[in-house]
Amino acid sequence: MKFQMKTNPLIICSVLMLGVSTGLFAQDKKEGNIQNDDIILEKERKIVLQPQISRNFEPLNEIENTQKGRKMKYEFFDRKWDATSNTLLTTSIIGPREGDELVSSFGPKFKNLVKIGAGNYGHTLLNGHFGFTPKENQFQGVYINHDANRRGPVSMGNSSRNENEAKVYSKTFTGNYFLDGQISFKRTENNYYGRPEEAFTSVPFIKDLEIAYNRFNYSGSISNSKKDVKWDYIATSGLTYLTNNYTSKEWIWDSKLQGILRVTDNFSAYLTGEMNMSENTFTSAFVNNRRELYRVKPTFLYKNNRLAVTGGLNIVNEKDANLSLNKTRLFPLLKVDFKPTDFLHVFVGLGGETYFNSYNQFTSENNWLEPRLAPNLQNTTQSSNIYGGIKGSNERNLDFELKFGYAEYNNLAMFLNSTSDPSHFELIYANTKVEKSAKVFNMSGQVNYQTFDKVLSILKYDFNTYQDLVYDAADLSTIDKPIHRPMMNLSFTNSITFKDKIIVSPDLFYVSGLYSFEKSLTPKAEQMDDIIDLNLKVNYLITKKFNISVSANNLMGKNYQRYLNYKSQGLNYTVGVAYSF
């Protein structure tokens, strides 16, 4: 039976009024009081549409030293997607280059920025932001972006890429509430170039190589703007529509409501309600599949100057029409955060989660999924999660976190090269049809160092080991390695400012423990080469309005592979100019 989304006045109202906010709810920061990062209202739901390497730390709070006027952003977190998403790389691989995209502070000086650039591999770049303030309490903006390569590392134009994006947004602030909404369109075009070069001569039409995705998105939010209130809230909602050039498509509607009631100075109650709904249609499957996930999470927080204790429940219901699934799970939640000194936190916790997987998410991670066949979408369940660690700050120039964790998963998603065409990838799951769960041991850490806004260095480390991996596919019965899921991921990013004119940004990324699998007479997992990616970007501020930049990626010139058969660009560079007005 074909599923059709029915028009509902409640849905329409929520879509028109709600959406993604740009900040986190800030609690009062009393001197000497402990802060619990888990229990603040998340006034941001990031939907990452393009892969990013190792930058999967979600921002929480800003650590501010009022005595010295220093402000440093913490990017520490309790990982909501522990060891389940692929570590992704875009610095030199075919994909948008992080850092080349225009970043605007939307400050009072300049509301408009334009940047153009060009480089080898036929790279062209054009992006801009244009802001308007029709009223004192309103800000509206338009953002456009073009980022493309006419040539790539394999067979010239057959490994080209193209990305175009347009976004319109509005922010309104009143004495009682804050409204934030945006509408965007993004198109990405890539080719299935992960094949022997001689194979391109047998492809009659370029359409047989190209995969293009169109993403339409609306998001909005409404939140309380009053300070020092006992009751606070934020409601968000969004719609995403994804299509490709093979007539496959997906609708996603997600909504979330978060509320906090401060009973006393030491005790607070929290309630989170969340809904995710999707409808998929694929070329090979003419029956639509409706998938739903609902979440209710009541939690309570007690805190004093040295101790914070959070406890509650995570109640999740998931439905899948094709799988005849209607299942509810209950996960206990507990976190204890102890502050033995003014500069050190010790924390332990436990929990569990069900993650809503979507075609939009997987194609954002891997552009080269098989575009016609239904990818057997299933959610990933984290049946248990136990973690602990330390974090702290010397409140001058150093912040750090070290965390250890143990988790068990079912339906752990992996990307596998297709048998019929190795340039395409299939979606497979580990530990789906067995009672045994995949066990993942994790160690992660981050160190931030900053000196007087002149030097900022961030070191991130993420290490995972996997045990008891069991795949559904018969060919993988002897395989116990995570396919295309790295075991170690390290990044070292820097920003150094000289005389307020020159900004030098050297970055290093390292990925190891990648395994691939191709079906053969003697099937086995093959370890892929480690990835070392060294990048350098220099910005020269000629005037307050005009600057030039030079960026060089993959300085070692290695054509490494993040996914089997897909070589990255070698040494690549871009020269750009930017003007603000």
N, C-alpha and C positions, 0 to 999 in steps of 0.2 A: 504493500500500500504506500502510495506516495505521500510523504509528509509535506504539509504546507504550513508555514508560519502564519498564524492568525493575527489579525490586527487587534490590538488591545489598547484601550485608552491609557491604562497604567503604564504600559510599555512605552507608548508614544510620549507621555509626559516625562517619564524618567529619562528617555533618550534626549529630549529637548532641553532638559534642565540640568542634567547631571554630567560629570566627567572628570577627567584626570586633573588633580590639583598639582601644584608645583612645589609644595613643601611638606614638611612634617610638622605636626602639632608640637609646639614647644612648651614644655612644662617649666614651672618656676624653678630656678636654679639657686637654692640657698647655699651659702658658704658652708662647706663641710658635709652637705647632704649627698647621699649616694644617688646616682641616676640609674634607672633601669631602662636600657635601650630597647627591650622587647615590647614594652607596653605603651609606648607613645603611639598616637594615632598616625597611621601611615597616610599622609596626604599626597601620595604619589604612587601610581602603579605604572611602572615602566614596562612598555612593550617593545622589546628589542627586535627590530626587523632585519638586522644585519649582524653577522657574526662578529664577535669581539674576542680577542685573545686574553685570557687570564684576568680580564677585568670584570669578574663576576662578583666583586665585593659590593654589596648594596650600601649606599650611604645611610647613616643613621642621624647623628647629631653633629653640630659644630662644637668643638672644645675651645672656649674663649677664655683667655687670661686678661681680665680687665685691668690688672695692675700694669701690665706691659703692653697692652694694646695689641696683642698677638692673637690672630684667629687662624686656626687650622682645622680643616675638615677631617673628621674621622671617617674612614670607610670600613670600619670594623662591623661585624655582623654575626648573627646566627644564621647559618646558611639554610635558606629555604628550599634549596634544590641541591642538596648534598650529594655530590658524586653521581648525579643522574643526567646532567646535561653535558654535551660534548664541549671540550675546550676548543675554542675557535680562534682562527687566525686571519687577520685581514691586513696586516701591515704591508705584506708583499705579495700575498696570494691574490688571485683574481677577485677583486672585491674593493669596496670603498676604503680609502686610507683614513684611518682614524687620525685626526689632527689636521687634515686638509679641509675638512668641513668647517665652514664659518661658524665661529662661536661668538655670540653677542651677549654682553652683560646687560643689555637693555637699560643702560644707565641714563642719567639725565642729560649728559653731554651730547651723545650722538644716538639717534634712533635708527639711522640708516647706514648700512654697510654693504659694500659690493666688493667681490673678490673674483679675479680671473687668474688662470694659471695654465701652464702647458708643460709637457715633459716627454721623455722617451716612451716607447711603446705606443706612440700616438695618443698620449694622455692629454685630455682637455678638461678643464675645470671652470665652472662658473657658478657662483652662489651669491645670494644677497638676502638681506633683511631690511624691511621697510616698516617703520612703526608710526603709529598715530595716537594722539591723545585727544579725542573729541570732547571729553569732559575731564575734570580734575580727578575723578574716581574711576576712569576707564583707560585702558590701554589696548589697542588693537594692532595686529601685525600681520605681515605677509612674509613668508619665507619660500625661496626657490633654490633648487640645487640641481646642477648637472655635473656628472662625474663619469668619464668614459675612457676606454682604451680601444683604439681602432685595431691594435695588434696585441698579441699575447705571446706566451712562451712556446707555444706549439702551433705550427702551420699558420703563422701570421694571423690573418683576420679570422681564422676558424676558432681562435681562442680569445676573441675580443669580448668586451663587456660594455654595458651601458646602464646607467642609473639616472633617473630623473624623478624629482620630487617637488611638490608644491603644497604649502600649508597655509591656512588662514586661521587665526585664533583671536580670542577676545578675553580680557580679564576685567572684571568689575568688582570694586570694593565699596561696601557701605558700612555703616556703623553696626549692622546686625549680621551680615553675611558676606561671603566672598564667592563670586561666580567665575568659573573658568571653563572655557569650551574651545574646541578646535576641530577643524575638518581638514583632512589631508588625503593626497593621492600620491602613490609611489609606484613606479614601474622599474623593474630590473630585468635585464636581458643578458643571458649567458649562453654559451654553447657547450654541447657535450663533446669536449675536446679530449677527454681522457681515453684515447685509443691510439693505435699505431698511426704514424703520419701518413703512410700509404693508404690507410683506410678512407681518408677523406676523398680520394679520387673516385671511390665507388658510391659516394652519397650523391644522388641526383639533384637534390634540392637543399638549399641552406636551411629550409624549414625543418628538415629532418635532424638538424643539428641544434637548432635554437630552442631554448626554453625561456619563456618570458612570463613574469608574474606581475599582475596588477593588484595593488592593495589600496582599497578605499577604507578610511577610518574616520569615525566620529567619536569623540570622547568629551565628557563634561563633568563638572563637579560643583557641588554646593557645600559650603562649610561655614561654620560659625566664625565670625570675625571679632567677637568680643574677647577681651582678655580677663583673666582672673575670674572665670565663671566656674561654678561647680559642675555644670553639665556642658559637655562639648561634643561635637559631632562632625563627621564628614561623610557625604554620600557621593559615590562615583558611579558612572555608567558609560559604556562604550559599545559601539558596533563596528565590526570589521568584516569586509567582504573581499575575499581573495579569489581570483581567477587566473588561469594560465592559458596558453595558446593551444592547448589540447582539450579545451572545454571543461576541464575539471574546475570545481568551485567549492567554496566554503563560506558559510555565514557563521559569525561568532558574536554572541551578545553576552557581555559580562557586566555585573553590577555588584556593588559592595557598599555596605553601611557599617560605620564604626562609631561607637559612642563610648564616652567615659563619664562616670559619676564620681566626683571627689567627695566621699563621705566625711572624712576628716583629713587633717594634714598628713596623716600617716597611712590612711587606708583609702583605696580607690577600687571601683568596680568597672569592668570593661565588657563590652559585648560587640562581637563582630558577626555580621551576616553577609554571606557571599553567594552569588549564583553565576554559573557559567553554562552556556547553552550553545551548541553548534549543530549545523546541518551541512552534510557533505554530499556532493554528487560528483562521480568520476565517470570518465568515458566508458569504462568497462562495467560499470554498475549503475543501471538506470533507476534503481530504487534508492531514494534518499535515506540517509542514516541520521537519526536524531540522537545526540548525546547530551547529557545534562549532568551537572554536579552542583550540589548545594552544600553549604558549610555554615554551621553555627558554632561560635567559639566564645563562651563566657569565661572570663578570667578575673582573678582578684589579686591585688597587689598590696602588700604591707611593707613599709620601709621606715627606717630611721636613719640616723647619721652614719651607721656602719653596715647595715644589713638591709637587703631587699629580698623578699620572697614572693614569687609569682606562682599561682596555682590555678588550674582550671581544666576544662575539657575541650577537645576538638571533635565535633560530631560532623561526619561527612556522609552524604548520600550521593551515590552515583547511579546513573541510568544509561543504558545503551540499548537501542531498539534492535539492532542486528544481533547482538549477543544475548538478547532476552535477559539483560542484567538490571537488577534493582536491589542494590546492596547498601546497607548502612554500617559504617564503622565508627567506633568510639576510641579516641586516643587520649590518655591522660597527659596533662602538661604540668611541668614543674621546673622552676629555675630558682636557684639560690645564688645571690651575688653578695659576697662579703668583701668589705673594704678594710683590711688590717691597718693600712697606712693611708695618708692623704693622697698618695700617688699610685696606689696599686689596688687592683680588683682581682679576686679569685672567684670563679664561677663554675657551677656544675648544673646540669639540667637533663631532662628527658622529654621525649615527645614522639610524635608520629604524624603522618600526613598522607593524603591522596592528592596527586598532582594531575591537573587537567591537561592532557596532551592534545595538540591540534595539528592539522595539516599546515597551518600558517606557521606555527612554531618550528616544525621539522624542516620545512622548506627554507626557512630563514637560517637554520643551522647548516643545511646542506642543499645548495641550489640544484643538485643533480639527481634528486630522487626521480624514480620512474614516474612520468607525468600522467599516465593513463590508468594504471591499475590502482584500485583502492588499496591504500597502505595499511589496512587492518589497524585502525586507530584504537588504542587502548590507553587507559590511564596507568600511571605508575604509583604503586603503593609503597610507602615507607612504613613498614609495620612497627619499627622501633627505632629510636634514635637516642643515644646516650652520649653526652659530650661534657667537656670541662676544659678549663684553661685559665690563663691569666691575661690581663690587659692593664695598661696604665699610661701615665704621662708624667713627665717631670715639670709640666706646665710652663716650659720655656721653649724647647725646640725639638722634643722627642716624644713620640707616641708609639705604642707597640701593642700587639696582641699575638698570643700563641694559643692554639686551640687543638684539642685531640677529640676524635669522635669515632663511634662505632654505630653502624646502622645496618638494617636488613631491608631488602627491597624485593618486590615482585613486579614483573613486567618492566624490567630495565631495558630501555630502548637502545638499539645499536643500528648502525648503517652497514649494510653488506652489499658488495658488488654483485650485480645481477648475473645470473647464468647466461641468459640470452644475449645480453649486451653489457660487458663489464664497465662501460662508461656510464651506465645508469646504476642507481643504488636502490636496494630494497630496505624496508624497515622491518627489523626482526626484534624479538623480545627474549630476554633471559628470565628464567624462573617464572614461567606463566602457568604451565600445566603440571607443575610439581609442587608438593607441599613444602619442600625445602626452599628457603629464601637465599638470595645472594647476599653475602656478608661483605661489607665495605668498611675498611679501616682508613681513617682520614687524619692527616695532620696538616694544618694550614697556619699561616702566620703572615703578619704584615708589620712593617716598620716605616713610620713617617718621620722625616727629618726636615726641619725648616729653620732658616736663619734670616730674620728681618726682611722677609719677602724677597730676598735675593736668591736663595737656593732652596729648592724643594726637591727632595728625593723620596721615592716610595718603592719599597722592596716588598714583593708579594711572593708567597710560596704555597704550593698546594700539592700534596702527595696522597695518592690513594692506592690501596692494595685490595684485590678482589679475591674472594674465596667462594666455593660452591656455586660457580656459574653453571647453569644448565640451560641449553638452548632447545627450542622446540624443533627446529629443523634437524632432520635425520643426519644430514651431512656434517652437522656441527656437534654430533654426540660426543666426540672425543676432544672437543675444544673447551678449554677452561680459561681462555684469555678474553679480556674486553676488546671487542672489535671497534677500531677507530675511536677509542676512548682513552686518552693519555693517562698514564699513571703519575707523571710529574709535570708540573707546570710552574715556571718561574718567570717573573717579570721584574725589571729594574728600570723605572722611569725617572727622569730628572728634568728640571727646569732651572737654568742659571741665568740671572740677569746682570748685565754689565752696564753701569752708568745710565741706567734707565733707558737705554737705547737699543741694546742688543740682547736678545733672548736666545740662548742655546739650549736645545732639548735633545740630549742623547738618550736612547732607549735600547734595552736589551731584552729579548724574549727567548726562552729556552723551553722546549717541550720534548719529553722522552717517554718511552714505554708505550708507543703506539703500535698496535697490531692490526694487520689486515688479513683477509681470508679470500681465496679464490678456489672455487670448486675444481677438483682434479681427481686423478686416480688415487692419489695419496693425500687426501685433504689434511692440511695442518695450518695453524696460524703462523704467519710470518711477521717477524718484528721489523718495523719500518725504521729508517734512519732517524736519528734525533734531529730536531729542528733548532737551529741557532739563527736568530734574526736580529741584526744590529742596524739601528736607524739613527739618523741625525737630522734635526731641523733647526734652521737659524732664521730668526726674525729680526729685521733691522727697521726700527721706528724712525723714519726720516723726519716726519713732523707728527703733530698730534693727530692728524687726519690721514696720513699717507704712510704706508709701510710696504716693504718687500720681504719675501721669504723664499728660502731654498730648502727643500727637503729631499733627502736621499734615503731610500729604503733598501733593505737587504744588501748592506754594504759588502758582505762576504760573497755575494753573487751566487749563492747556492740555489739551484732549482729544486728545493725541497718539496715534499708532498704531505699535505695535511690529510688528504683522502687519496687512496691508492689510484694511481694512473693520472692524477691531476697535478702536474708540475706547476710551481709558482713562478712568477716573474723573477728574473735575476736582478741584478742591480738596476734600480729604477729611481728616477729623480723628477722633481717638479719645481718649476720656478713660478712664483705667483706675486701679484701686486694687489693690495687692498686699499680701499678708500672709504673713509667714514665721514658722514656729514649730517 
